[in-house]
Amino acid sequence: MRALKRNFSYILILVGGILALYEQSLSEPNQYLLILGLFMLMAGIYFTSRRIPPKNMSNEEDQETDEQV
């Protein structure tokens, strides 16, 4: 299940980026498709970054486990 969510995030980033770049390269881009592409790109980046723990949190957890031992 976790791999499915990760792959979905990567697919959102890839499809959103390609859609946004393609629409931007046209002489008269469709603004709605450009916004959709940017939304998909940003949502994929958000979902991917949610799984990365903050630096401070991992250091605090390491210190707590060292103190308990």
PDB file of N, H, CA, C and O in Angstrom:
ATOM      1  N   MET A   1       0.828  -1.203   0.000  1.00  0.00           N
ATOM      2  CA  MET A   1       0.000   0.000   0.000  1.00  0.00           C
ATOM      3  C   MET A   1       0.870   1.265   0.000  1.00  0.00           C
ATOM      4  O   MET A   1       0.558   2.256  -0.660  1.00  0.00           O
ATOM      5  N   ARG A   2       1.964   1.198   0.756  1.00  0.00           N
ATOM      6  H   ARG A   2       2.218   0.393   1.292  1.00  0.00           H
ATOM      7  CA  ARG A   2       2.848   2.350   0.843  1.00  0.00           C
ATOM      8  C   ARG A   2       3.524   2.629  -0.502  1.00  0.00           C
ATOM      9  O   ARG A   2       3.707   3.782  -0.893  1.00  0.00           O
ATOM     10  N   ALA A   3       3.890   1.556  -1.198  1.00  0.00           N
ATOM     11  H   ALA A   3       3.742   0.619  -0.881  1.00  0.00           H
ATOM     12  CA  ALA A   3       4.528   1.720  -2.509  1.00  0.00           C
ATOM     13  C   ALA A   3       3.538   2.303  -3.507  1.00  0.00           C
ATOM     14  O   ALA A   3       3.924   3.068  -4.390  1.00  0.00           O
ATOM     15  N   LEU A   4       2.267   1.949  -3.372  1.00  0.00           N
ATOM     16  H   LEU A   4       1.952   1.328  -2.654  1.00  0.00           H
ATOM     17  CA  LEU A   4       1.243   2.488  -4.268  1.00  0.00           C
ATOM     18  C   LEU A   4       1.097   3.996  -4.080  1.00  0.00           C
ATOM     19  O   LEU A   4       0.976   4.736  -5.056  1.00  0.00           O
ATOM     20  N   LYS A   5       1.110   4.447  -2.835  1.00  0.00           N
ATOM     21  H   LYS A   5       1.208   3.846  -2.042  1.00  0.00           H
ATOM     22  CA  LYS A   5       1.009   5.887  -2.567  1.00  0.00           C
ATOM     23  C   LYS A   5       2.233   6.622  -3.094  1.00  0.00           C
ATOM     24  O   LYS A   5       2.121   7.713  -3.654  1.00  0.00           O
ATOM     25  N   ARG A   6       3.416   6.008  -2.908  1.00  0.00           N
ATOM     26  H   ARG A   6       3.507   5.122  -2.453  1.00  0.00           H
ATOM     27  CA  ARG A   6       4.643   6.638  -3.386  1.00  0.00           C
ATOM     28  C   ARG A   6       4.637   6.737  -4.910  1.00  0.00           C
ATOM     29  O   ARG A   6       5.001   7.770  -5.472  1.00  0.00           O
ATOM     30  N   ASN A   7       4.224   5.667  -5.568  1.00  0.00           N
ATOM     31  H   ASN A   7       3.928   4.828  -5.111  1.00  0.00           H
ATOM     32  CA  ASN A   7       4.167   5.688  -7.028  1.00  0.00           C
ATOM     33  C   ASN A   7       3.130   6.681  -7.527  1.00  0.00           C
ATOM     34  O   ASN A   7       3.346   7.342  -8.543  1.00  0.00           O
ATOM     35  N   PHE A   8       2.010   6.795  -6.829  1.00  0.00           N
ATOM     36  H   PHE A   8       1.834   6.258  -6.004  1.00  0.00           H
ATOM     37  CA  PHE A   8       0.975   7.758  -7.210  1.00  0.00           C
ATOM     38  C   PHE A   8       1.518   9.185  -7.115  1.00  0.00           C
ATOM     39  O   PHE A   8       1.232  10.017  -7.976  1.00  0.00           O
ATOM     40  N   SER A   9       2.294   9.466  -6.079  1.00  0.00           N
ATOM     41  H   SER A   9       2.527   8.790  -5.380  1.00  0.00           H
ATOM     42  CA  SER A   9       2.887  10.801  -5.936  1.00  0.00           C
ATOM     43  C   SER A   9       3.846  11.093  -7.080  1.00  0.00           C
ATOM     44  O   SER A   9       3.845  12.192  -7.634  1.00  0.00           O
ATOM     45  N   TYR A  10       4.667  10.105  -7.433  1.00  0.00           N
ATOM     46  H   TYR A  10       4.668   9.212  -6.983  1.00  0.00           H
ATOM     47  CA  TYR A  10       5.614  10.299  -8.524  1.00  0.00           C
ATOM     48  C   TYR A  10       4.898  10.476  -9.858  1.00  0.00           C
ATOM     49  O   TYR A  10       5.328  11.271 -10.693  1.00  0.00           O
ATOM     50  N   ILE A  11       3.816   9.745 -10.060  1.00  0.00           N
ATOM     51  H   ILE A  11       3.467   9.098  -9.382  1.00  0.00           H
ATOM     52  CA  ILE A  11       3.041   9.875 -11.295  1.00  0.00           C
ATOM     53  C   ILE A  11       2.404  11.262 -11.375  1.00  0.00           C
ATOM     54  O   ILE A  11       2.375  11.875 -12.442  1.00  0.00           O
ATOM     55  N   LEU A  12       1.893  11.756 -10.238  1.00  0.00           N
ATOM     56  H   LEU A  12       1.917  11.258  -9.372  1.00  0.00           H
ATOM     57  CA  LEU A  12       1.323  13.114 -10.217  1.00  0.00           C
ATOM     58  C   LEU A  12       2.379  14.146 -10.597  1.00  0.00           C
ATOM     59  O   LEU A  12       2.105  15.059 -11.376  1.00  0.00           O
ATOM     60  N   ILE A  13       3.578  14.004 -10.051  1.00  0.00           N
ATOM     61  H   ILE A  13       3.800  13.263  -9.419  1.00  0.00           H
ATOM     62  CA  ILE A  13       4.659  14.950 -10.357  1.00  0.00           C
ATOM     63  C   ILE A  13       5.003  14.893 -11.835  1.00  0.00           C
ATOM     64  O   ILE A  13       5.132  15.928 -12.490  1.00  0.00           O
ATOM     65  N   LEU A  14       5.152  13.690 -12.356  1.00  0.00           N
ATOM     66  H   LEU A  14       5.047  12.850 -11.824  1.00  0.00           H
ATOM     67  CA  LEU A  14       5.551  13.525 -13.751  1.00  0.00           C
ATOM     68  C   LEU A  14       4.484  14.048 -14.711  1.00  0.00           C
ATOM     69  O   LEU A  14       4.793  14.829 -15.611  1.00  0.00           O
ATOM     70  N   VAL A  15       3.240  13.627 -14.530  1.00  0.00           N
ATOM     71  H   VAL A  15       2.989  12.992 -13.799  1.00  0.00           H
ATOM     72  CA  VAL A  15       2.165  14.034 -15.438  1.00  0.00           C
ATOM     73  C   VAL A  15       1.895  15.536 -15.311  1.00  0.00           C
ATOM     74  O   VAL A  15       1.706  16.221 -16.316  1.00  0.00           O
ATOM     75  N   GLY A  16       1.877  16.041 -14.085  1.00  0.00           N
ATOM     76  H   GLY A  16       2.030  15.484 -13.269  1.00  0.00           H
ATOM     77  CA  GLY A  16       1.646  17.466 -13.887  1.00  0.00           C
ATOM     78  C   GLY A  16       2.734  18.320 -14.503  1.00  0.00           C
ATOM     79  O   GLY A  16       2.450  19.344 -15.124  1.00  0.00           O
ATOM     80  N   GLY A  17       3.975  17.905 -14.335  1.00  0.00           N
ATOM     81  H   GLY A  17       4.206  17.073 -13.831  1.00  0.00           H
ATOM     82  CA  GLY A  17       5.088  18.655 -14.921  1.00  0.00           C
ATOM     83  C   GLY A  17       5.058  18.640 -16.436  1.00  0.00           C
ATOM     84  O   GLY A  17       5.271  19.669 -17.077  1.00  0.00           O
ATOM     85  N   ILE A  18       4.793  17.471 -17.012  1.00  0.00           N
ATOM     86  H   ILE A  18       4.620  16.635 -16.492  1.00  0.00           H
ATOM     87  CA  ILE A  18       4.728  17.371 -18.475  1.00  0.00           C
ATOM     88  C   ILE A  18       3.572  18.204 -19.019  1.00  0.00           C
ATOM     89  O   ILE A  18       3.729  18.911 -20.015  1.00  0.00           O
ATOM     90  N   LEU A  19       2.412  18.124 -18.369  1.00  0.00           N
ATOM     91  H   LEU A  19       2.284  17.550 -17.560  1.00  0.00           H
ATOM     92  CA  LEU A  19       1.252  18.889 -18.830  1.00  0.00           C
ATOM     93  C   LEU A  19       1.521  20.393 -18.754  1.00  0.00           C
ATOM     94  O   LEU A  19       1.205  21.131 -19.687  1.00  0.00           O
ATOM     95  N   ALA A  20       2.097  20.836 -17.655  1.00  0.00           N
ATOM     96  H   ALA A  20       2.353  20.236 -16.897  1.00  0.00           H
ATOM     97  CA  ALA A  20       2.379  22.265 -17.497  1.00  0.00           C
ATOM     98  C   ALA A  20       3.411  22.750 -18.522  1.00  0.00           C
ATOM     99  O   ALA A  20       3.246  23.811 -19.124  1.00  0.00           O
ATOM    100  N   LEU A  21       4.466  21.969 -18.711  1.00  0.00           N
ATOM    101  H   LEU A  21       4.599  21.107 -18.222  1.00  0.00           H
ATOM    102  CA  LEU A  21       5.489  22.360 -19.691  1.00  0.00           C
ATOM    103  C   LEU A  21       4.937  22.345 -21.115  1.00  0.00           C
ATOM    104  O   LEU A  21       5.260  23.226 -21.912  1.00  0.00           O
ATOM    105  N   TYR A  22       4.120  21.366 -21.437  1.00  0.00           N
ATOM    106  H   TYR A  22       3.857  20.650 -20.790  1.00  0.00           H
ATOM    107  CA  TYR A  22       3.545  21.293 -22.784  1.00  0.00           C
ATOM    108  C   TYR A  22       2.633  22.483 -23.048  1.00  0.00           C
ATOM    109  O   TYR A  22       2.719  23.115 -24.100  1.00  0.00           O
ATOM    110  N   GLU A  23       1.767  22.786 -22.102  1.00  0.00           N
ATOM    111  H   GLU A  23       1.696  22.272 -21.247  1.00  0.00           H
ATOM    112  CA  GLU A  23       0.853  23.917 -22.286  1.00  0.00           C
ATOM    113  C   GLU A  23       1.613  25.235 -22.363  1.00  0.00           C
ATOM    114  O   GLU A  23       1.230  26.135 -23.111  1.00  0.00           O
ATOM    115  N   GLN A  24       2.685  25.348 -21.595  1.00  0.00           N
ATOM    116  H   GLN A  24       2.997  24.617 -20.988  1.00  0.00           H
ATOM    117  CA  GLN A  24       3.475  26.581 -21.606  1.00  0.00           C
ATOM    118  C   GLN A  24       4.173  26.778 -22.948  1.00  0.00           C
ATOM    119  O   GLN A  24       4.411  27.912 -23.364  1.00  0.00           O
ATOM    120  N   SER A  25       4.499  25.685 -23.624  1.00  0.00           N
ATOM    121  H   SER A  25       4.306  24.763 -23.287  1.00  0.00           H
ATOM    122  CA  SER A  25       5.235  25.796 -24.884  1.00  0.00           C
ATOM    123  C   SER A  25       4.337  26.169 -26.066  1.00  0.00           C
ATOM    124  O   SER A  25       4.847  26.552 -27.119  1.00  0.00           O
ATOM    125  N   LEU A  26       3.029  26.066 -25.918  1.00  0.00           N
ATOM    126  H   LEU A  26       2.615  25.755 -25.063  1.00  0.00           H
ATOM    127  CA  LEU A  26       2.118  26.419 -27.003  1.00  0.00           C
ATOM    128  C   LEU A  26       2.052  27.932 -27.175  1.00  0.00           C
ATOM    129  O   LEU A  26       2.330  28.691 -26.247  1.00  0.00           O
ATOM    130  N   SER A  27       1.674  28.358 -28.393  1.00  0.00           N
ATOM    131  H   SER A  27       1.448  27.742 -29.147  1.00  0.00           H
ATOM    132  CA  SER A  27       1.578  29.798 -28.638  1.00  0.00           C
ATOM    133  C   SER A  27       0.406  30.409 -27.870  1.00  0.00           C
ATOM    134  O   SER A  27       0.498  31.544 -27.401  1.00  0.00           O
ATOM    135  N   GLU A  28      -0.685  29.672 -27.741  1.00  0.00           N
ATOM    136  H   GLU A  28      -0.760  28.751 -28.122  1.00  0.00           H
ATOM    137  CA  GLU A  28      -1.830  30.124 -26.936  1.00  0.00           C
ATOM    138  C   GLU A  28      -2.209  29.005 -25.968  1.00  0.00           C
ATOM    139  O   GLU A  28      -3.066  28.179 -26.282  1.00  0.00           O
ATOM    140  N   PRO A  29      -1.575  28.973 -24.790  1.00  0.00           N
ATOM    141  CA  PRO A  29      -1.850  27.876 -23.856  1.00  0.00           C
ATOM    142  C   PRO A  29      -3.237  27.985 -23.224  1.00  0.00           C
ATOM    143  O   PRO A  29      -3.742  29.081 -22.981  1.00  0.00           O
ATOM    144  N   ASN A  30      -3.832  26.841 -22.969  1.00  0.00           N
ATOM    145  H   ASN A  30      -3.422  25.950 -23.166  1.00  0.00           H
ATOM    146  CA  ASN A  30      -5.100  26.791 -22.260  1.00  0.00           C
ATOM    147  C   ASN A  30      -4.794  26.997 -20.771  1.00  0.00           C
ATOM    148  O   ASN A  30      -4.111  26.174 -20.162  1.00  0.00           O
ATOM    149  N   GLN A  31      -5.285  28.068 -20.193  1.00  0.00           N
ATOM    150  H   GLN A  31      -5.841  28.737 -20.687  1.00  0.00           H
ATOM    151  CA  GLN A  31      -4.958  28.417 -18.819  1.00  0.00           C
ATOM    152  C   GLN A  31      -5.452  27.368 -17.827  1.00  0.00           C
ATOM    153  O   GLN A  31      -4.801  27.120 -16.812  1.00  0.00           O
ATOM    154  N   TYR A  32      -6.598  26.750 -18.113  1.00  0.00           N
ATOM    155  H   TYR A  32      -7.127  26.951 -18.938  1.00  0.00           H
ATOM    156  CA  TYR A  32      -7.145  25.750 -17.198  1.00  0.00           C
ATOM    157  C   TYR A  32      -6.272  24.504 -17.162  1.00  0.00           C
ATOM    158  O   TYR A  32      -6.059  23.933 -16.092  1.00  0.00           O
ATOM    159  N   LEU A  33      -5.768  24.076 -18.307  1.00  0.00           N
ATOM    160  H   LEU A  33      -5.941  24.540 -19.176  1.00  0.00           H
ATOM    161  CA  LEU A  33      -4.873  22.918 -18.334  1.00  0.00           C
ATOM    162  C   LEU A  33      -3.530  23.243 -17.685  1.00  0.00           C
ATOM    163  O   LEU A  33      -2.926  22.387 -17.039  1.00  0.00           O
ATOM    164  N   LEU A  34      -3.072  24.459 -17.853  1.00  0.00           N
ATOM    165  H   LEU A  34      -3.563  25.154 -18.378  1.00  0.00           H
ATOM    166  CA  LEU A  34      -1.832  24.880 -17.206  1.00  0.00           C
ATOM    167  C   LEU A  34      -1.996  24.876 -15.687  1.00  0.00           C
ATOM    168  O   LEU A  34      -1.107  24.410 -14.974  1.00  0.00           O
ATOM    169  N   ILE A  35      -3.098  25.380 -15.193  1.00  0.00           N
ATOM    170  H   ILE A  35      -3.820  25.759 -15.772  1.00  0.00           H
ATOM    171  CA  ILE A  35      -3.371  25.386 -13.758  1.00  0.00           C
ATOM    172  C   ILE A  35      -3.528  23.961 -13.245  1.00  0.00           C
ATOM    173  O   ILE A  35      -3.046  23.644 -12.158  1.00  0.00           O
ATOM    174  N   LEU A  36      -4.192  23.098 -14.007  1.00  0.00           N
ATOM    175  H   LEU A  36      -4.584  23.356 -14.890  1.00  0.00           H
ATOM    176  CA  LEU A  36      -4.339  21.695 -13.618  1.00  0.00           C
ATOM    177  C   LEU A  36      -2.979  21.012 -13.522  1.00  0.00           C
ATOM    178  O   LEU A  36      -2.722  20.266 -12.577  1.00  0.00           O
ATOM    179  N   GLY A  37      -2.113  21.264 -14.492  1.00  0.00           N
ATOM    180  H   GLY A  37      -2.322  21.871 -15.260  1.00  0.00           H
ATOM    181  CA  GLY A  37      -0.777  20.689 -14.460  1.00  0.00           C
ATOM    182  C   GLY A  37       0.019  21.158 -13.256  1.00  0.00           C
ATOM    183  O   GLY A  37       0.693  20.356 -12.609  1.00  0.00           O
ATOM    184  N   LEU A  38      -0.049  22.438 -12.948  1.00  0.00           N
ATOM    185  H   LEU A  38      -0.597  23.090 -13.473  1.00  0.00           H
ATOM    186  CA  LEU A  38       0.652  22.969 -11.781  1.00  0.00           C
ATOM    187  C   LEU A  38       0.078  22.411 -10.491  1.00  0.00           C
ATOM    188  O   LEU A  38       0.820  22.125  -9.551  1.00  0.00           O
ATOM    189  N   PHE A  39      -1.239  22.253 -10.440  1.00  0.00           N
ATOM    190  H   PHE A  39      -1.842  22.485 -11.203  1.00  0.00           H
ATOM    191  CA  PHE A  39      -1.881  21.678  -9.254  1.00  0.00           C
ATOM    192  C   PHE A  39      -1.427  20.236  -9.048  1.00  0.00           C
ATOM    193  O   PHE A  39      -1.108  19.835  -7.929  1.00  0.00           O
ATOM    194  N   MET A  40      -1.399  19.460 -10.128  1.00  0.00           N
ATOM    195  H   MET A  40      -1.658  19.786 -11.037  1.00  0.00           H
ATOM    196  CA  MET A  40      -0.955  18.069 -10.019  1.00  0.00           C
ATOM    197  C   MET A  40       0.502  17.998  -9.578  1.00  0.00           C
ATOM    198  O   MET A  40       0.859  17.162  -8.748  1.00  0.00           O
ATOM    199  N   LEU A  41       1.338  18.862 -10.123  1.00  0.00           N
ATOM    200  H   LEU A  41       1.048  19.541 -10.797  1.00  0.00           H
ATOM    201  CA  LEU A  41       2.750  18.901  -9.759  1.00  0.00           C
ATOM    202  C   LEU A  41       2.921  19.240  -8.282  1.00  0.00           C
ATOM    203  O   LEU A  41       3.675  18.571  -7.575  1.00  0.00           O
ATOM    204  N   MET A  42       2.233  20.265  -7.814  1.00  0.00           N
ATOM    205  H   MET A  42       1.620  20.809  -8.388  1.00  0.00           H
ATOM    206  CA  MET A  42       2.360  20.685  -6.421  1.00  0.00           C
ATOM    207  C   MET A  42       1.778  19.649  -5.461  1.00  0.00           C
ATOM    208  O   MET A  42       2.329  19.435  -4.381  1.00  0.00           O
ATOM    209  N   ALA A  43       0.668  19.001  -5.840  1.00  0.00           N
ATOM    210  H   ALA A  43       0.220  19.176  -6.717  1.00  0.00           H
ATOM    211  CA  ALA A  43       0.087  17.964  -4.990  1.00  0.00           C
ATOM    212  C   ALA A  43       1.044  16.777  -4.873  1.00  0.00           C
ATOM    213  O   ALA A  43       1.208  16.219  -3.788  1.00  0.00           O
ATOM    214  N   GLY A  44       1.665  16.393  -5.967  1.00  0.00           N
ATOM    215  H   GLY A  44       1.531  16.845  -6.849  1.00  0.00           H
ATOM    216  CA  GLY A  44       2.626  15.295  -5.926  1.00  0.00           C
ATOM    217  C   GLY A  44       3.825  15.621  -5.054  1.00  0.00           C
ATOM    218  O   GLY A  44       4.292  14.771  -4.296  1.00  0.00           O
ATOM    219  N   ILE A  45       4.325  16.838  -5.153  1.00  0.00           N
ATOM    220  H   ILE A  45       3.946  17.529  -5.769  1.00  0.00           H
ATOM    221  CA  ILE A  45       5.450  17.260  -4.314  1.00  0.00           C
ATOM    222  C   ILE A  45       5.037  17.282  -2.848  1.00  0.00           C
ATOM    223  O   ILE A  45       5.815  16.887  -1.980  1.00  0.00           O
ATOM    224  N   TYR A  46       3.827  17.738  -2.567  1.00  0.00           N
ATOM    225  H   TYR A  46       3.196  18.058  -3.273  1.00  0.00           H
ATOM    226  CA  TYR A  46       3.332  17.785  -1.187  1.00  0.00           C
ATOM    227  C   TYR A  46       3.230  16.386  -0.603  1.00  0.00           C
ATOM    228  O   TYR A  46       3.689  16.146   0.514  1.00  0.00           O
ATOM    229  N   PHE A  47       2.636  15.462  -1.343  1.00  0.00           N
ATOM    230  H   PHE A  47       2.263  15.657  -2.251  1.00  0.00           H
ATOM    231  CA  PHE A  47       2.476  14.098  -0.841  1.00  0.00           C
ATOM    232  C   PHE A  47       3.825  13.417  -0.650  1.00  0.00           C
ATOM    233  O   PHE A  47       3.993  12.621   0.274  1.00  0.00           O
ATOM    234  N   THR A  48       4.777  13.721  -1.507  1.00  0.00           N
ATOM    235  H   THR A  48       4.640  14.368  -2.257  1.00  0.00           H
ATOM    236  CA  THR A  48       6.107  13.146  -1.369  1.00  0.00           C
ATOM    237  C   THR A  48       6.827  13.725  -0.156  1.00  0.00           C
ATOM    238  O   THR A  48       7.479  12.990   0.586  1.00  0.00           O
ATOM    239  N   SER A  49       6.717  15.024   0.051  1.00  0.00           N
ATOM    240  H   SER A  49       6.188  15.622  -0.551  1.00  0.00           H
ATOM    241  CA  SER A  49       7.433  15.665   1.154  1.00  0.00           C
ATOM    242  C   SER A  49       6.814  15.353   2.510  1.00  0.00           C
ATOM    243  O   SER A  49       7.491  15.485   3.530  1.00  0.00           O
ATOM    244  N   ARG A  50       5.571  14.951   2.551  1.00  0.00           N
ATOM    245  H   ARG A  50       5.022  14.844   1.722  1.00  0.00           H
ATOM    246  CA  ARG A  50       4.938  14.602   3.827  1.00  0.00           C
ATOM    247  C   ARG A  50       5.590  13.388   4.463  1.00  0.00           C
ATOM    248  O   ARG A  50       5.580  13.255   5.686  1.00  0.00           O
ATOM    249  N   ARG A  51       6.152  12.504   3.662  1.00  0.00           N
ATOM    250  H   ARG A  51       6.159  12.612   2.668  1.00  0.00           H
ATOM    251  CA  ARG A  51       6.757  11.284   4.196  1.00  0.00           C
ATOM    252  C   ARG A  51       8.179  11.498   4.710  1.00  0.00           C
ATOM    253  O   ARG A  51       8.731  10.611   5.361  1.00  0.00           O
ATOM    254  N   ILE A  52       8.778  12.643   4.436  1.00  0.00           N
ATOM    255  H   ILE A  52       8.330  13.364   3.907  1.00  0.00           H
ATOM    256  CA  ILE A  52      10.144  12.915   4.879  1.00  0.00           C
ATOM    257  C   ILE A  52      10.072  13.536   6.273  1.00  0.00           C
ATOM    258  O   ILE A  52       9.469  14.595   6.445  1.00  0.00           O
ATOM    259  N   PRO A  53      10.682  12.887   7.271  1.00  0.00           N
ATOM    260  CA  PRO A  53      10.607  13.439   8.633  1.00  0.00           C
ATOM    261  C   PRO A  53      11.483  14.677   8.763  1.00  0.00           C
ATOM    262  O   PRO A  53      12.487  14.800   8.062  1.00  0.00           O
ATOM    263  N   PRO A  54      11.111  15.595   9.653  1.00  0.00           N
ATOM    264  CA  PRO A  54      11.946  16.773   9.875  1.00  0.00           C
ATOM    265  C   PRO A  54      13.297  16.373  10.466  1.00  0.00           C
ATOM    266  O   PRO A  54      13.406  15.354  11.147  1.00  0.00           O
ATOM    267  N   LYS A  55      14.299  17.162  10.208  1.00  0.00           N
ATOM    268  H   LYS A  55      14.210  17.990   9.655  1.00  0.00           H
ATOM    269  CA  LYS A  55      15.635  16.852  10.693  1.00  0.00           C
ATOM    270  C   LYS A  55      15.692  16.865  12.221  1.00  0.00           C
ATOM    271  O   LYS A  55      16.301  15.983  12.827  1.00  0.00           O
ATOM    272  N   ASN A  56      15.073  17.843  12.832  1.00  0.00           N
ATOM    273  H   ASN A  56      14.578  18.560  12.340  1.00  0.00           H
ATOM    274  CA  ASN A  56      15.103  17.970  14.291  1.00  0.00           C
ATOM    275  C   ASN A  56      14.405  16.800  14.967  1.00  0.00           C
ATOM    276  O   ASN A  56      14.851  16.333  16.015  1.00  0.00           O
ATOM    277  N   MET A  57      13.325  16.328  14.385  1.00  0.00           N
ATOM    278  H   MET A  57      12.962  16.707  13.533  1.00  0.00           H
ATOM    279  CA  MET A  57      12.564  15.254  14.999  1.00  0.00           C
ATOM    280  C   MET A  57      13.376  13.958  15.043  1.00  0.00           C
ATOM    281  O   MET A  57      13.345  13.254  16.053  1.00  0.00           O
ATOM    282  N   SER A  58      14.085  13.637  13.993  1.00  0.00           N
ATOM    283  H   SER A  58      14.110  14.209  13.173  1.00  0.00           H
ATOM    284  CA  SER A  58      14.868  12.404  13.980  1.00  0.00           C
ATOM    285  C   SER A  58      16.022  12.487  14.978  1.00  0.00           C
ATOM    286  O   SER A  58      16.373  11.473  15.583  1.00  0.00           O
ATOM    287  N   ASN A  59      16.619  13.657  15.167  1.00  0.00           N
ATOM    288  H   ASN A  59      16.335  14.480  14.676  1.00  0.00           H
ATOM    289  CA  ASN A  59      17.687  13.813  16.149  1.00  0.00           C
ATOM    290  C   ASN A  59      17.155  13.666  17.569  1.00  0.00           C
ATOM    291  O   ASN A  59      17.814  13.055  18.410  1.00  0.00           O
ATOM    292  N   GLU A  60      15.975  14.214  17.851  1.00  0.00           N
ATOM    293  H   GLU A  60      15.440  14.711  17.168  1.00  0.00           H
ATOM    294  CA  GLU A  60      15.382  14.093  19.183  1.00  0.00           C
ATOM    295  C   GLU A  60      15.036  12.644  19.492  1.00  0.00           C
ATOM    296  O   GLU A  60      15.237  12.192  20.619  1.00  0.00           O
ATOM    297  N   GLU A  61      14.521  11.910  18.515  1.00  0.00           N
ATOM    298  H   GLU A  61      14.358  12.277  17.599  1.00  0.00           H
ATOM    299  CA  GLU A  61      14.181  10.512  18.717  1.00  0.00           C
ATOM    300  C   GLU A  61      15.428   9.693  18.995  1.00  0.00           C
ATOM    301  O   GLU A  61      15.401   8.794  19.835  1.00  0.00           O
ATOM    302  N   ASP A  62      16.524   9.991  18.302  1.00  0.00           N
ATOM    303  H   ASP A  62      16.546  10.722  17.619  1.00  0.00           H
ATOM    304  CA  ASP A  62      17.780   9.291  18.525  1.00  0.00           C
ATOM    305  C   ASP A  62      18.290   9.546  19.943  1.00  0.00           C
ATOM    306  O   ASP A  62      18.772   8.627  20.605  1.00  0.00           O
ATOM    307  N   GLN A  63      18.185  10.785  20.405  1.00  0.00           N
ATOM    308  H   GLN A  63      17.794  11.532  19.867  1.00  0.00           H
ATOM    309  CA  GLN A  63      18.650  11.119  21.746  1.00  0.00           C
ATOM    310  C   GLN A  63      17.798  10.442  22.801  1.00  0.00           C
ATOM    311  O   GLN A  63      18.327   9.985  23.814  1.00  0.00           O
ATOM    312  N   GLU A  64      16.472  10.364  22.586  1.00  0.00           N
ATOM    313  H   GLU A  64      16.042  10.735  21.763  1.00  0.00           H
ATOM    314  CA  GLU A  64      15.587   9.719  23.559  1.00  0.00           C
ATOM    315  C   GLU A  64      15.896   8.241  23.683  1.00  0.00           C
ATOM    316  O   GLU A  64      15.893   7.700  24.789  1.00  0.00           O
ATOM    317  N   THR A  65      16.161   7.583  22.573  1.00  0.00           N
ATOM    318  H   THR A  65      16.163   8.022  21.675  1.00  0.00           H
ATOM    319  CA  THR A  65      16.473   6.154  22.631  1.00  0.00           C
ATOM    320  C   THR A  65      17.824   5.927  23.279  1.00  0.00           C
ATOM    321  O   THR A  65      18.004   4.906  23.943  1.00  0.00           O
ATOM    322  N   ASP A  66      18.791   6.837  23.118  1.00  0.00           N
ATOM    323  H   ASP A  66      18.645   7.666  22.579  1.00  0.00           H
ATOM    324  CA  ASP A  66      20.091   6.707  23.762  1.00  0.00           C
ATOM    325  C   ASP A  66      19.956   6.893  25.277  1.00  0.00           C
ATOM    326  O   ASP A  66      20.638   6.213  26.044  1.00  0.00           O
ATOM    327  N   GLU A  67      19.088   7.801  25.709  1.00  0.00           N
ATOM    328  H   GLU A  67      18.534   8.353  25.086  1.00  0.00           H
ATOM    329  CA  GLU A  67      18.908   8.055  27.130  1.00  0.00           C
ATOM    330  C   GLU A  67      18.202   6.897  27.817  1.00  0.00           C
ATOM    331  O   GLU A  67      18.464   6.619  28.988  1.00  0.00           O
ATOM    332  N   GLN A  68      17.312   6.222  27.108  1.00  0.00           N
ATOM    333  H   GLN A  68      17.099   6.447  26.158  1.00  0.00           H
ATOM    334  CA  GLN A  68      16.573   5.108  27.709  1.00  0.00           C
ATOM    335  C   GLN A  68      17.446   3.875  27.899  1.00  0.00           C
ATOM    336  O   GLN A  68      17.150   3.028  28.743  1.00  0.00           O
ATOM    337  N   VAL A  69      18.502   3.770  27.132  1.00  0.00           N
ATOM    338  H   VAL A  69      18.742   4.458  26.447  1.00  0.00           H
ATOM    339  CA  VAL A  69      19.383   2.584  27.226  1.00  0.00           C
ATOM    340  C   VAL A  69      20.324   2.702  28.324  1.00  0.00           C
ATOM    341  O   VAL A  69      21.132   1.800  28.544  1.00  0.00           O
TER     342      VAL A  69
END
